Each structure stands twice: as C-alpha cells, then as structure tokens.
Amino acid sequence: MNPPSILLDHSFLTAVADSSDANHDEAVAVYQRLIDEFVDDKCLLVARVDQLAAIDHRELFTSVDKVHIARQHRNAAAELAGRTEIDPDLALTLVLIHRLRFRSVATFDTRLVSYDVGVITSISPTFVPSSAPRNFVAAESSGDQAATDFSIEGGQVSN
C-alpha cells in the first residue's frame, strides 16, 4: 500500500523558505515533522511544479515530488473559476486535490479550511502542536461528521 500524499501549497512552501514570513517558525517545525514521516515511508510530499519553481530556495524541497499540471486540470479549474467566485489559482489547487485524491494539505491559506481536506497547520481546528507524537496526521471526515484525528503506527491507522 502506498503511503498517503500530502500536498504542500505555495503559502506553506514560501513560509518554509522565507525566514521573514510570519508563519516561518511553524512551517519549519511542521516541515521537519513531515520530512521525518517521509523518511519513515509514512507519507509522500508533493507540490505543484509551478509553485515549487517560484520558490527561491528550491534545494529545501528535494524530497518533494512535483505535480505536473495537465491541460485537463487547467480546463477544469477554468470552468470552476468561471462558474464560482473562486480565484483561478485556488481553483487549480482544488481540482488537483480532488482529481489526485489528496487527503491532507500543508497550507496557511485559510480558504482551504472550508473544503474536505485535512489541513496540517494551526489554521485548522484539528491541528496538533509540535509537542504531539511525531507520526500524527490530521484529517477531516467527509459528510456531517466532525473532524477526526488519525495516528499512523506501523502502517495501521487508528483513531
């Protein structure tokens, strides 16, 4: 079974790379935990190729796989942005989350909290501070259920 993929969005990548960013300290702490999870084969780290290219210190993200954006993704995002008031860049991220079935995203973009994806920073109501066990992953349930916290131990998911 493949480990879950965690999407690192532009706001998170920028916060890790830019020491003057207001979220830098938290982003570095979260990123270190994610790297530990990656090394232990408990998750894969991914980011949009265009967002990675926009970061000055790309060497920080050598463990991050690139998500290439296909024309079908851009078309779906344009259609979504056209029929809603969602920003086109956010629409593209939402299309990728849906189509590639990401369950978790590391972000400081508060707009993503209202969607059915787990947010792994303090902007999420299910965020666990760095004092939590190292292999903790927060994920939101779908439907009317409240958010659920999952711990991944030895390849088994328990709550």
Chimera marker file (.cmm) of the C-alpha trace (Angstrom):
<marker_set name="trace">
<marker id="1" x="0.000" y="0.000" z="0.000" r="1" g="1" b="0" radius="0.5"/>
<marker id="2" x="1.293" y="3.433" z="-0.915" r="1" g="1" b="0" radius="0.5"/>
<marker id="3" x="1.675" y="5.973" z="1.878" r="1" g="1" b="0" radius="0.5"/>
<marker id="4" x="-0.651" y="8.996" z="1.739" r="1" g="1" b="0" radius="0.5"/>
<marker id="5" x="0.459" y="12.019" z="-0.277" r="1" g="1" b="0" radius="0.5"/>
<marker id="6" x="0.484" y="15.402" z="1.419" r="1" g="1" b="0" radius="0.5"/>
<marker id="7" x="0.196" y="18.464" z="-0.794" r="1" g="1" b="0" radius="0.5"/>
<marker id="8" x="2.448" y="21.389" z="0.172" r="1" g="1" b="0" radius="0.5"/>
<marker id="9" x="0.868" y="24.555" z="-1.180" r="1" g="1" b="0" radius="0.5"/>
<marker id="10" x="2.506" y="27.838" z="-2.135" r="1" g="1" b="0" radius="0.5"/>
<marker id="11" x="1.789" y="29.572" z="1.180" r="1" g="1" b="0" radius="0.5"/>
<marker id="12" x="3.469" y="26.724" z="3.068" r="1" g="1" b="0" radius="0.5"/>
<marker id="13" x="6.468" y="26.484" z="0.707" r="1" g="1" b="0" radius="0.5"/>
<marker id="14" x="7.006" y="30.240" z="0.954" r="1" g="1" b="0" radius="0.5"/>
<marker id="15" x="6.785" y="30.171" z="4.748" r="1" g="1" b="0" radius="0.5"/>
<marker id="16" x="9.420" y="27.426" z="4.947" r="1" g="1" b="0" radius="0.5"/>
<marker id="17" x="11.822" y="29.191" z="2.563" r="1" g="1" b="0" radius="0.5"/>
<marker id="18" x="11.377" y="32.800" z="3.759" r="1" g="1" b="0" radius="0.5"/>
<marker id="19" x="12.653" y="33.477" z="7.277" r="1" g="1" b="0" radius="0.5"/>
<marker id="20" x="10.804" y="36.820" z="7.320" r="1" g="1" b="0" radius="0.5"/>
<marker id="21" x="7.418" y="35.145" z="6.724" r="1" g="1" b="0" radius="0.5"/>
<marker id="22" x="5.090" y="35.404" z="9.730" r="1" g="1" b="0" radius="0.5"/>
<marker id="23" x="4.491" y="31.629" z="9.626" r="1" g="1" b="0" radius="0.5"/>
<marker id="24" x="8.145" y="30.634" z="9.143" r="1" g="1" b="0" radius="0.5"/>
<marker id="25" x="8.785" y="29.037" z="12.559" r="1" g="1" b="0" radius="0.5"/>
<marker id="26" x="5.623" y="26.948" z="12.465" r="1" g="1" b="0" radius="0.5"/>
<marker id="27" x="6.203" y="25.992" z="8.827" r="1" g="1" b="0" radius="0.5"/>
<marker id="28" x="9.748" y="24.796" z="9.563" r="1" g="1" b="0" radius="0.5"/>
<marker id="29" x="8.552" y="22.735" z="12.548" r="1" g="1" b="0" radius="0.5"/>
<marker id="30" x="5.726" y="21.167" z="10.532" r="1" g="1" b="0" radius="0.5"/>
<marker id="31" x="8.009" y="20.562" z="7.545" r="1" g="1" b="0" radius="0.5"/>
<marker id="32" x="10.581" y="18.819" z="9.760" r="1" g="1" b="0" radius="0.5"/>
<marker id="33" x="7.850" y="16.503" z="11.089" r="1" g="1" b="0" radius="0.5"/>
<marker id="34" x="6.702" y="15.813" z="7.527" r="1" g="1" b="0" radius="0.5"/>
<marker id="35" x="10.265" y="15.047" z="6.427" r="1" g="1" b="0" radius="0.5"/>
<marker id="36" x="10.565" y="12.597" z="9.348" r="1" g="1" b="0" radius="0.5"/>
<marker id="37" x="7.335" y="10.943" z="8.177" r="1" g="1" b="0" radius="0.5"/>
<marker id="38" x="8.668" y="10.844" z="4.616" r="1" g="1" b="0" radius="0.5"/>
<marker id="39" x="11.952" y="9.233" z="5.712" r="1" g="1" b="0" radius="0.5"/>
<marker id="40" x="9.960" y="6.614" z="7.652" r="1" g="1" b="0" radius="0.5"/>
<marker id="41" x="7.905" y="5.910" z="4.468" r="1" g="1" b="0" radius="0.5"/>
<marker id="42" x="4.718" y="7.097" z="6.161" r="1" g="1" b="0" radius="0.5"/>
<marker id="43" x="3.885" y="9.816" z="3.649" r="1" g="1" b="0" radius="0.5"/>
<marker id="44" x="4.841" y="11.301" z="0.301" r="1" g="1" b="0" radius="0.5"/>
<marker id="45" x="5.345" y="15.031" z="-0.065" r="1" g="1" b="0" radius="0.5"/>
<marker id="46" x="4.113" y="16.696" z="-3.254" r="1" g="1" b="0" radius="0.5"/>
<marker id="47" x="3.715" y="20.226" z="-4.591" r="1" g="1" b="0" radius="0.5"/>
<marker id="48" x="2.573" y="21.863" z="-7.793" r="1" g="1" b="0" radius="0.5"/>
<marker id="49" x="5.538" y="22.186" z="-10.165" r="1" g="1" b="0" radius="0.5"/>
<marker id="50" x="4.734" y="25.850" z="-10.860" r="1" g="1" b="0" radius="0.5"/>
<marker id="51" x="4.646" y="26.689" z="-7.157" r="1" g="1" b="0" radius="0.5"/>
<marker id="52" x="7.942" y="24.902" z="-6.492" r="1" g="1" b="0" radius="0.5"/>
<marker id="53" x="9.559" y="26.800" z="-9.357" r="1" g="1" b="0" radius="0.5"/>
<marker id="54" x="8.543" y="30.113" z="-7.775" r="1" g="1" b="0" radius="0.5"/>
<marker id="55" x="10.490" y="29.433" z="-4.554" r="1" g="1" b="0" radius="0.5"/>
<marker id="56" x="13.994" y="30.889" z="-4.205" r="1" g="1" b="0" radius="0.5"/>
<marker id="57" x="15.434" y="28.070" z="-2.083" r="1" g="1" b="0" radius="0.5"/>
<marker id="58" x="14.261" y="25.039" z="-4.047" r="1" g="1" b="0" radius="0.5"/>
<marker id="59" x="17.056" y="22.903" z="-2.562" r="1" g="1" b="0" radius="0.5"/>
<marker id="60" x="14.985" y="22.809" z="0.642" r="1" g="1" b="0" radius="0.5"/>
<marker id="61" x="12.416" y="20.749" z="-1.223" r="1" g="1" b="0" radius="0.5"/>
<marker id="62" x="14.451" y="17.970" z="-2.839" r="1" g="1" b="0" radius="0.5"/>
<marker id="63" x="12.245" y="15.369" z="-1.130" r="1" g="1" b="0" radius="0.5"/>
<marker id="64" x="9.106" y="16.885" z="-2.612" r="1" g="1" b="0" radius="0.5"/>
<marker id="65" x="7.668" y="15.285" z="-5.745" r="1" g="1" b="0" radius="0.5"/>
<marker id="66" x="6.404" y="17.613" z="-8.450" r="1" g="1" b="0" radius="0.5"/>
<marker id="67" x="2.780" y="17.523" z="-9.525" r="1" g="1" b="0" radius="0.5"/>
<marker id="68" x="2.624" y="18.459" z="-13.186" r="1" g="1" b="0" radius="0.5"/>
<marker id="69" x="-0.494" y="20.262" z="-14.310" r="1" g="1" b="0" radius="0.5"/>
<marker id="70" x="-2.230" y="18.752" z="-17.317" r="1" g="1" b="0" radius="0.5"/>
<marker id="71" x="-4.427" y="20.654" z="-19.738" r="1" g="1" b="0" radius="0.5"/>
<marker id="72" x="-7.463" y="18.815" z="-18.359" r="1" g="1" b="0" radius="0.5"/>
<marker id="73" x="-6.648" y="20.187" z="-14.887" r="1" g="1" b="0" radius="0.5"/>
<marker id="74" x="-6.342" y="23.727" z="-16.219" r="1" g="1" b="0" radius="0.5"/>
<marker id="75" x="-9.612" y="23.354" z="-18.163" r="1" g="1" b="0" radius="0.5"/>
<marker id="76" x="-11.455" y="22.040" z="-15.107" r="1" g="1" b="0" radius="0.5"/>
<marker id="77" x="-10.022" y="24.852" z="-12.971" r="1" g="1" b="0" radius="0.5"/>
<marker id="78" x="-11.050" y="27.479" z="-15.535" r="1" g="1" b="0" radius="0.5"/>
<marker id="79" x="-14.567" y="26.022" z="-15.618" r="1" g="1" b="0" radius="0.5"/>
<marker id="80" x="-14.738" y="26.009" z="-11.794" r="1" g="1" b="0" radius="0.5"/>
<marker id="81" x="-13.473" y="29.588" z="-11.538" r="1" g="1" b="0" radius="0.5"/>
<marker id="82" x="-15.866" y="30.675" z="-14.276" r="1" g="1" b="0" radius="0.5"/>
<marker id="83" x="-18.992" y="29.393" z="-12.541" r="1" g="1" b="0" radius="0.5"/>
<marker id="84" x="-17.980" y="30.374" z="-8.992" r="1" g="1" b="0" radius="0.5"/>
<marker id="85" x="-16.148" y="33.226" z="-7.365" r="1" g="1" b="0" radius="0.5"/>
<marker id="86" x="-13.102" y="31.061" z="-6.614" r="1" g="1" b="0" radius="0.5"/>
<marker id="87" x="-9.721" y="32.502" z="-7.564" r="1" g="1" b="0" radius="0.5"/>
<marker id="88" x="-8.310" y="30.642" z="-10.621" r="1" g="1" b="0" radius="0.5"/>
<marker id="89" x="-5.124" y="29.598" z="-8.793" r="1" g="1" b="0" radius="0.5"/>
<marker id="90" x="-7.123" y="28.243" z="-5.845" r="1" g="1" b="0" radius="0.5"/>
<marker id="91" x="-9.457" y="26.521" z="-8.321" r="1" g="1" b="0" radius="0.5"/>
<marker id="92" x="-6.462" y="24.736" z="-9.841" r="1" g="1" b="0" radius="0.5"/>
<marker id="93" x="-5.323" y="23.561" z="-6.409" r="1" g="1" b="0" radius="0.5"/>
<marker id="94" x="-8.844" y="22.344" z="-5.611" r="1" g="1" b="0" radius="0.5"/>
<marker id="95" x="-9.042" y="20.438" z="-8.902" r="1" g="1" b="0" radius="0.5"/>
<marker id="96" x="-5.711" y="18.739" z="-8.129" r="1" g="1" b="0" radius="0.5"/>
<marker id="97" x="-6.839" y="17.896" z="-4.587" r="1" g="1" b="0" radius="0.5"/>
<marker id="98" x="-9.997" y="16.314" z="-5.976" r="1" g="1" b="0" radius="0.5"/>
<marker id="99" x="-8.549" y="14.558" z="-9.022" r="1" g="1" b="0" radius="0.5"/>
<marker id="100" x="-5.384" y="13.276" z="-7.332" r="1" g="1" b="0" radius="0.5"/>
<marker id="101" x="-7.274" y="12.458" z="-4.126" r="1" g="1" b="0" radius="0.5"/>
<marker id="102" x="-5.105" y="14.336" z="-1.665" r="1" g="1" b="0" radius="0.5"/>
<marker id="103" x="-6.471" y="13.951" z="1.860" r="1" g="1" b="0" radius="0.5"/>
<marker id="104" x="-4.086" y="16.406" z="3.507" r="1" g="1" b="0" radius="0.5"/>
<marker id="105" x="-2.522" y="19.737" z="2.613" r="1" g="1" b="0" radius="0.5"/>
<marker id="106" x="0.111" y="21.818" z="4.401" r="1" g="1" b="0" radius="0.5"/>
<marker id="107" x="-1.071" y="25.382" z="3.937" r="1" g="1" b="0" radius="0.5"/>
<marker id="108" x="-1.524" y="28.754" z="5.562" r="1" g="1" b="0" radius="0.5"/>
<marker id="109" x="-4.278" y="29.671" z="3.085" r="1" g="1" b="0" radius="0.5"/>
<marker id="110" x="-7.371" y="29.918" z="5.275" r="1" g="1" b="0" radius="0.5"/>
<marker id="111" x="-9.638" y="29.424" z="2.252" r="1" g="1" b="0" radius="0.5"/>
<marker id="112" x="-8.731" y="25.708" z="2.209" r="1" g="1" b="0" radius="0.5"/>
<marker id="113" x="-10.080" y="25.072" z="5.715" r="1" g="1" b="0" radius="0.5"/>
<marker id="114" x="-13.669" y="25.025" z="4.445" r="1" g="1" b="0" radius="0.5"/>
<marker id="115" x="-13.001" y="22.220" z="1.931" r="1" g="1" b="0" radius="0.5"/>
<marker id="116" x="-12.974" y="18.475" z="2.539" r="1" g="1" b="0" radius="0.5"/>
<marker id="117" x="-9.221" y="18.122" z="3.018" r="1" g="1" b="0" radius="0.5"/>
<marker id="118" x="-7.154" y="17.860" z="6.192" r="1" g="1" b="0" radius="0.5"/>
<marker id="119" x="-5.079" y="20.974" z="6.892" r="1" g="1" b="0" radius="0.5"/>
<marker id="120" x="-1.783" y="20.374" z="8.691" r="1" g="1" b="0" radius="0.5"/>
<marker id="121" x="-1.094" y="23.803" z="10.227" r="1" g="1" b="0" radius="0.5"/>
<marker id="122" x="-2.509" y="25.937" z="13.021" r="1" g="1" b="0" radius="0.5"/>
<marker id="123" x="-5.207" y="27.379" z="10.720" r="1" g="1" b="0" radius="0.5"/>
<marker id="124" x="-7.024" y="24.048" z="11.058" r="1" g="1" b="0" radius="0.5"/>
<marker id="125" x="-9.280" y="23.343" z="14.042" r="1" g="1" b="0" radius="0.5"/>
<marker id="126" x="-7.761" y="19.820" z="14.158" r="1" g="1" b="0" radius="0.5"/>
<marker id="127" x="-4.135" y="20.995" z="14.201" r="1" g="1" b="0" radius="0.5"/>
<marker id="128" x="-1.888" y="19.327" z="16.743" r="1" g="1" b="0" radius="0.5"/>
<marker id="129" x="1.063" y="21.360" z="18.022" r="1" g="1" b="0" radius="0.5"/>
<marker id="130" x="4.633" y="20.109" z="17.630" r="1" g="1" b="0" radius="0.5"/>
<marker id="131" x="4.517" y="18.503" z="21.080" r="1" g="1" b="0" radius="0.5"/>
<marker id="132" x="2.222" y="15.814" z="19.634" r="1" g="1" b="0" radius="0.5"/>
<marker id="133" x="3.624" y="12.424" z="18.627" r="1" g="1" b="0" radius="0.5"/>
<marker id="134" x="5.849" y="12.756" z="15.576" r="1" g="1" b="0" radius="0.5"/>
<marker id="135" x="3.754" y="10.497" z="13.357" r="1" g="1" b="0" radius="0.5"/>
<marker id="136" x="0.451" y="12.271" z="13.853" r="1" g="1" b="0" radius="0.5"/>
<marker id="137" x="-1.614" y="13.220" z="10.816" r="1" g="1" b="0" radius="0.5"/>
<marker id="138" x="-4.772" y="15.329" z="10.989" r="1" g="1" b="0" radius="0.5"/>
<marker id="139" x="-7.553" y="14.562" z="8.543" r="1" g="1" b="0" radius="0.5"/>
<marker id="140" x="-11.131" y="15.752" z="8.259" r="1" g="1" b="0" radius="0.5"/>
<marker id="141" x="-14.045" y="13.391" z="7.821" r="1" g="1" b="0" radius="0.5"/>
<marker id="142" x="-16.481" y="13.848" z="4.994" r="1" g="1" b="0" radius="0.5"/>
<marker id="143" x="-20.178" y="14.485" z="5.451" r="1" g="1" b="0" radius="0.5"/>
<marker id="144" x="-21.721" y="15.731" z="8.666" r="1" g="1" b="0" radius="0.5"/>
<marker id="145" x="-19.193" y="14.060" z="10.946" r="1" g="1" b="0" radius="0.5"/>
<marker id="146" x="-16.784" y="16.156" z="12.957" r="1" g="1" b="0" radius="0.5"/>
<marker id="147" x="-13.090" y="16.175" z="12.144" r="1" g="1" b="0" radius="0.5"/>
<marker id="148" x="-11.232" y="13.045" z="13.210" r="1" g="1" b="0" radius="0.5"/>
<marker id="149" x="-7.618" y="12.708" z="14.260" r="1" g="1" b="0" radius="0.5"/>
<marker id="150" x="-5.711" y="9.673" z="12.989" r="1" g="1" b="0" radius="0.5"/>
<marker id="151" x="-2.417" y="8.279" z="14.174" r="1" g="1" b="0" radius="0.5"/>
<marker id="152" x="-0.424" y="6.115" z="11.813" r="1" g="1" b="0" radius="0.5"/>
<marker id="153" x="1.516" y="3.389" z="13.658" r="1" g="1" b="0" radius="0.5"/>
<marker id="154" x="3.287" y="0.569" z="11.866" r="1" g="1" b="0" radius="0.5"/>
<marker id="155" x="1.201" y="1.005" z="8.736" r="1" g="1" b="0" radius="0.5"/>
<marker id="156" x="-2.051" y="0.721" z="10.700" r="1" g="1" b="0" radius="0.5"/>
<marker id="157" x="-4.468" y="3.608" z="11.032" r="1" g="1" b="0" radius="0.5"/>
<marker id="158" x="-6.154" y="4.048" z="14.382" r="1" g="1" b="0" radius="0.5"/>
<marker id="159" x="-8.219" y="6.828" z="15.883" r="1" g="1" b="0" radius="0.5"/>
<link id1="1" id2="2" r="1" g="1" b="0" radius="0.2"/>
<link id1="2" id2="3" r="1" g="1" b="0" radius="0.2"/>
<link id1="3" id2="4" r="1" g="1" b="0" radius="0.2"/>
<link id1="4" id2="5" r="1" g="1" b="0" radius="0.2"/>
<link id1="5" id2="6" r="1" g="1" b="0" radius="0.2"/>
<link id1="6" id2="7" r="1" g="1" b="0" radius="0.2"/>
<link id1="7" id2="8" r="1" g="1" b="0" radius="0.2"/>
<link id1="8" id2="9" r="1" g="1" b="0" radius="0.2"/>
<link id1="9" id2="10" r="1" g="1" b="0" radius="0.2"/>
<link id1="10" id2="11" r="1" g="1" b="0" radius="0.2"/>
<link id1="11" id2="12" r="1" g="1" b="0" radius="0.2"/>
<link id1="12" id2="13" r="1" g="1" b="0" radius="0.2"/>
<link id1="13" id2="14" r="1" g="1" b="0" radius="0.2"/>
<link id1="14" id2="15" r="1" g="1" b="0" radius="0.2"/>
<link id1="15" id2="16" r="1" g="1" b="0" radius="0.2"/>
<link id1="16" id2="17" r="1" g="1" b="0" radius="0.2"/>
<link id1="17" id2="18" r="1" g="1" b="0" radius="0.2"/>
<link id1="18" id2="19" r="1" g="1" b="0" radius="0.2"/>
<link id1="19" id2="20" r="1" g="1" b="0" radius="0.2"/>
<link id1="20" id2="21" r="1" g="1" b="0" radius="0.2"/>
<link id1="21" id2="22" r="1" g="1" b="0" radius="0.2"/>
<link id1="22" id2="23" r="1" g="1" b="0" radius="0.2"/>
<link id1="23" id2="24" r="1" g="1" b="0" radius="0.2"/>
<link id1="24" id2="25" r="1" g="1" b="0" radius="0.2"/>
<link id1="25" id2="26" r="1" g="1" b="0" radius="0.2"/>
<link id1="26" id2="27" r="1" g="1" b="0" radius="0.2"/>
<link id1="27" id2="28" r="1" g="1" b="0" radius="0.2"/>
<link id1="28" id2="29" r="1" g="1" b="0" radius="0.2"/>
<link id1="29" id2="30" r="1" g="1" b="0" radius="0.2"/>
<link id1="30" id2="31" r="1" g="1" b="0" radius="0.2"/>
<link id1="31" id2="32" r="1" g="1" b="0" radius="0.2"/>
<link id1="32" id2="33" r="1" g="1" b="0" radius="0.2"/>
<link id1="33" id2="34" r="1" g="1" b="0" radius="0.2"/>
<link id1="34" id2="35" r="1" g="1" b="0" radius="0.2"/>
<link id1="35" id2="36" r="1" g="1" b="0" radius="0.2"/>
<link id1="36" id2="37" r="1" g="1" b="0" radius="0.2"/>
<link id1="37" id2="38" r="1" g="1" b="0" radius="0.2"/>
<link id1="38" id2="39" r="1" g="1" b="0" radius="0.2"/>
<link id1="39" id2="40" r="1" g="1" b="0" radius="0.2"/>
<link id1="40" id2="41" r="1" g="1" b="0" radius="0.2"/>
<link id1="41" id2="42" r="1" g="1" b="0" radius="0.2"/>
<link id1="42" id2="43" r="1" g="1" b="0" radius="0.2"/>
<link id1="43" id2="44" r="1" g="1" b="0" radius="0.2"/>
<link id1="44" id2="45" r="1" g="1" b="0" radius="0.2"/>
<link id1="45" id2="46" r="1" g="1" b="0" radius="0.2"/>
<link id1="46" id2="47" r="1" g="1" b="0" radius="0.2"/>
<link id1="47" id2="48" r="1" g="1" b="0" radius="0.2"/>
<link id1="48" id2="49" r="1" g="1" b="0" radius="0.2"/>
<link id1="49" id2="50" r="1" g="1" b="0" radius="0.2"/>
<link id1="50" id2="51" r="1" g="1" b="0" radius="0.2"/>
<link id1="51" id2="52" r="1" g="1" b="0" radius="0.2"/>
<link id1="52" id2="53" r="1" g="1" b="0" radius="0.2"/>
<link id1="53" id2="54" r="1" g="1" b="0" radius="0.2"/>
<link id1="54" id2="55" r="1" g="1" b="0" radius="0.2"/>
<link id1="55" id2="56" r="1" g="1" b="0" radius="0.2"/>
<link id1="56" id2="57" r="1" g="1" b="0" radius="0.2"/>
<link id1="57" id2="58" r="1" g="1" b="0" radius="0.2"/>
<link id1="58" id2="59" r="1" g="1" b="0" radius="0.2"/>
<link id1="59" id2="60" r="1" g="1" b="0" radius="0.2"/>
<link id1="60" id2="61" r="1" g="1" b="0" radius="0.2"/>
<link id1="61" id2="62" r="1" g="1" b="0" radius="0.2"/>
<link id1="62" id2="63" r="1" g="1" b="0" radius="0.2"/>
<link id1="63" id2="64" r="1" g="1" b="0" radius="0.2"/>
<link id1="64" id2="65" r="1" g="1" b="0" radius="0.2"/>
<link id1="65" id2="66" r="1" g="1" b="0" radius="0.2"/>
<link id1="66" id2="67" r="1" g="1" b="0" radius="0.2"/>
<link id1="67" id2="68" r="1" g="1" b="0" radius="0.2"/>
<link id1="68" id2="69" r="1" g="1" b="0" radius="0.2"/>
<link id1="69" id2="70" r="1" g="1" b="0" radius="0.2"/>
<link id1="70" id2="71" r="1" g="1" b="0" radius="0.2"/>
<link id1="71" id2="72" r="1" g="1" b="0" radius="0.2"/>
<link id1="72" id2="73" r="1" g="1" b="0" radius="0.2"/>
<link id1="73" id2="74" r="1" g="1" b="0" radius="0.2"/>
<link id1="74" id2="75" r="1" g="1" b="0" radius="0.2"/>
<link id1="75" id2="76" r="1" g="1" b="0" radius="0.2"/>
<link id1="76" id2="77" r="1" g="1" b="0" radius="0.2"/>
<link id1="77" id2="78" r="1" g="1" b="0" radius="0.2"/>
<link id1="78" id2="79" r="1" g="1" b="0" radius="0.2"/>
<link id1="79" id2="80" r="1" g="1" b="0" radius="0.2"/>
<link id1="80" id2="81" r="1" g="1" b="0" radius="0.2"/>
<link id1="81" id2="82" r="1" g="1" b="0" radius="0.2"/>
<link id1="82" id2="83" r="1" g="1" b="0" radius="0.2"/>
<link id1="83" id2="84" r="1" g="1" b="0" radius="0.2"/>
<link id1="84" id2="85" r="1" g="1" b="0" radius="0.2"/>
<link id1="85" id2="86" r="1" g="1" b="0" radius="0.2"/>
<link id1="86" id2="87" r="1" g="1" b="0" radius="0.2"/>
<link id1="87" id2="88" r="1" g="1" b="0" radius="0.2"/>
<link id1="88" id2="89" r="1" g="1" b="0" radius="0.2"/>
<link id1="89" id2="90" r="1" g="1" b="0" radius="0.2"/>
<link id1="90" id2="91" r="1" g="1" b="0" radius="0.2"/>
<link id1="91" id2="92" r="1" g="1" b="0" radius="0.2"/>
<link id1="92" id2="93" r="1" g="1" b="0" radius="0.2"/>
<link id1="93" id2="94" r="1" g="1" b="0" radius="0.2"/>
<link id1="94" id2="95" r="1" g="1" b="0" radius="0.2"/>
<link id1="95" id2="96" r="1" g="1" b="0" radius="0.2"/>
<link id1="96" id2="97" r="1" g="1" b="0" radius="0.2"/>
<link id1="97" id2="98" r="1" g="1" b="0" radius="0.2"/>
<link id1="98" id2="99" r="1" g="1" b="0" radius="0.2"/>
<link id1="99" id2="100" r="1" g="1" b="0" radius="0.2"/>
<link id1="100" id2="101" r="1" g="1" b="0" radius="0.2"/>
<link id1="101" id2="102" r="1" g="1" b="0" radius="0.2"/>
<link id1="102" id2="103" r="1" g="1" b="0" radius="0.2"/>
<link id1="103" id2="104" r="1" g="1" b="0" radius="0.2"/>
<link id1="104" id2="105" r="1" g="1" b="0" radius="0.2"/>
<link id1="105" id2="106" r="1" g="1" b="0" radius="0.2"/>
<link id1="106" id2="107" r="1" g="1" b="0" radius="0.2"/>
<link id1="107" id2="108" r="1" g="1" b="0" radius="0.2"/>
<link id1="108" id2="109" r="1" g="1" b="0" radius="0.2"/>
<link id1="109" id2="110" r="1" g="1" b="0" radius="0.2"/>
<link id1="110" id2="111" r="1" g="1" b="0" radius="0.2"/>
<link id1="111" id2="112" r="1" g="1" b="0" radius="0.2"/>
<link id1="112" id2="113" r="1" g="1" b="0" radius="0.2"/>
<link id1="113" id2="114" r="1" g="1" b="0" radius="0.2"/>
<link id1="114" id2="115" r="1" g="1" b="0" radius="0.2"/>
<link id1="115" id2="116" r="1" g="1" b="0" radius="0.2"/>
<link id1="116" id2="117" r="1" g="1" b="0" radius="0.2"/>
<link id1="117" id2="118" r="1" g="1" b="0" radius="0.2"/>
<link id1="118" id2="119" r="1" g="1" b="0" radius="0.2"/>
<link id1="119" id2="120" r="1" g="1" b="0" radius="0.2"/>
<link id1="120" id2="121" r="1" g="1" b="0" radius="0.2"/>
<link id1="121" id2="122" r="1" g="1" b="0" radius="0.2"/>
<link id1="122" id2="123" r="1" g="1" b="0" radius="0.2"/>
<link id1="123" id2="124" r="1" g="1" b="0" radius="0.2"/>
<link id1="124" id2="125" r="1" g="1" b="0" radius="0.2"/>
<link id1="125" id2="126" r="1" g="1" b="0" radius="0.2"/>
<link id1="126" id2="127" r="1" g="1" b="0" radius="0.2"/>
<link id1="127" id2="128" r="1" g="1" b="0" radius="0.2"/>
<link id1="128" id2="129" r="1" g="1" b="0" radius="0.2"/>
<link id1="129" id2="130" r="1" g="1" b="0" radius="0.2"/>
<link id1="130" id2="131" r="1" g="1" b="0" radius="0.2"/>
<link id1="131" id2="132" r="1" g="1" b="0" radius="0.2"/>
<link id1="132" id2="133" r="1" g="1" b="0" radius="0.2"/>
<link id1="133" id2="134" r="1" g="1" b="0" radius="0.2"/>
<link id1="134" id2="135" r="1" g="1" b="0" radius="0.2"/>
<link id1="135" id2="136" r="1" g="1" b="0" radius="0.2"/>
<link id1="136" id2="137" r="1" g="1" b="0" radius="0.2"/>
<link id1="137" id2="138" r="1" g="1" b="0" radius="0.2"/>
<link id1="138" id2="139" r="1" g="1" b="0" radius="0.2"/>
<link id1="139" id2="140" r="1" g="1" b="0" radius="0.2"/>
<link id1="140" id2="141" r="1" g="1" b="0" radius="0.2"/>
<link id1="141" id2="142" r="1" g="1" b="0" radius="0.2"/>
<link id1="142" id2="143" r="1" g="1" b="0" radius="0.2"/>
<link id1="143" id2="144" r="1" g="1" b="0" radius="0.2"/>
<link id1="144" id2="145" r="1" g="1" b="0" radius="0.2"/>
<link id1="145" id2="146" r="1" g="1" b="0" radius="0.2"/>
<link id1="146" id2="147" r="1" g="1" b="0" radius="0.2"/>
<link id1="147" id2="148" r="1" g="1" b="0" radius="0.2"/>
<link id1="148" id2="149" r="1" g="1" b="0" radius="0.2"/>
<link id1="149" id2="150" r="1" g="1" b="0" radius="0.2"/>
<link id1="150" id2="151" r="1" g="1" b="0" radius="0.2"/>
<link id1="151" id2="152" r="1" g="1" b="0" radius="0.2"/>
<link id1="152" id2="153" r="1" g="1" b="0" radius="0.2"/>
<link id1="153" id2="154" r="1" g="1" b="0" radius="0.2"/>
<link id1="154" id2="155" r="1" g="1" b="0" radius="0.2"/>
<link id1="155" id2="156" r="1" g="1" b="0" radius="0.2"/>
<link id1="156" id2="157" r="1" g="1" b="0" radius="0.2"/>
<link id1="157" id2="158" r="1" g="1" b="0" radius="0.2"/>
<link id1="158" id2="159" r="1" g="1" b="0" radius="0.2"/>
</marker_set>
